[in-house]
Amino acid sequence: MKHARILMLTAAVLALTACDASGPAGAPRLEPPPAGAMRVCRHPTEFLPPPGSGDWEIIAGRIGDELLRCRAEKQVLATWAAGVSAAINARADKR
């Protein structure tokens, strides 16, 4: 998660410093990541019941569901970051 934030900040700085002299109409615009992509994933220990209670198969299933959901959200974030990077690199290549 820390790396994603660093990448977003780097992309924002690069996009803001890549402005040319054409004025506001030519200024790059960094779109925010998709909704939910920045949500922190739940830690597996959050699903553990008090000692001596709970059906472990159901708990394991819930942990697995959370891991799959989290992976899908982070894949969306990775795709967004790759798009931002490609846009910045394409703009830099035009110069």
TILUM-425184 format. One record per residue (C-alpha): z, y, x. Coordinates in steps of 0.02 Angstrom, whole numbers, plus 32768, in hexadecimal, padded with zeros to 4 digits. Layout:
REM TILUM-425184
ZYX ...
REM end
This chain:
REM TILUM-425184
800080008000 802880758090 7F7A805B80D8 7F2980878031 7F87812C802A 7F57815580DE 7EA2812C80B6 7EA5819C801C 7EF1822D807D 7E7382178109 7DE48213808B 7E2682B18038 7E35830D80DD 7D8782D88114 7D3D8308806C 7D9083B2806D 7D5D83DA8120 7CA983A18106 7C7C8437809A 7BDD848F80CC 7BB4854780B6 7B5B852F8011 7BF585627FAE 7C5A85117F25 7BC784B77ED4 7BA884537F74 7C5E842E7F97 7C8A83757F93 7CFD83397F0C 7D7582A87F23 7D92824A7E82 7E3C81F87E6A 7E4B813B7E73 7E3E80DA7DD1 7ED880DA7D62 7F5380527D8C 7F0D80307E38 7F9B808E7E8C 802380347E29 809F7FD97E98 809C7F1D7E85 81387ECA7E45 81977E657EC6 81A77DAB7E9C 82657DB57EA3 825F7E247E07 822F7D8A7DA3 82C07D1E7DDA 83427CF97D55 83FE7CF37D71 84347C547DCC 84367BBA7D5F 83C17BFC7CD8 83087C067CB9 82747B927CB6 822C7B927D66 817C7B657D2D 81777BFE7CBC 81C07C6C7D45 81417C2B7DC4 80B67C4D7D45 80F27D007D2C 80F97D1D7DE8 80497CD77DF8 80097D457D6A 80547DDE7DBE 80057DB27E65 7F5B7D9E7E13 7F6C7E437DB5 7FA37E9C7E52 7F137E547EB8 7E967E8C7E35 7EDC7F3D7E34 7EDA7F487EF1 7E277F097EF4 7DF87F997E82 7E4F80107EFB 7DF57FC37F90 7D4D7FD67F37 7D76808C7F0F 7DA780AE7FC4 7D06805D8003 7CA380CD7F8D 7CFD81697FCC 7CDE8135807F 7C258115805D 7C1281BF8009 7C65821A8099 7BFE81BB811A 7B5C81DC80BA 7B84829680B4 7BAC8296816E 7B07823C8194 7AA582C6813B 7AE1834681B7 
REM end
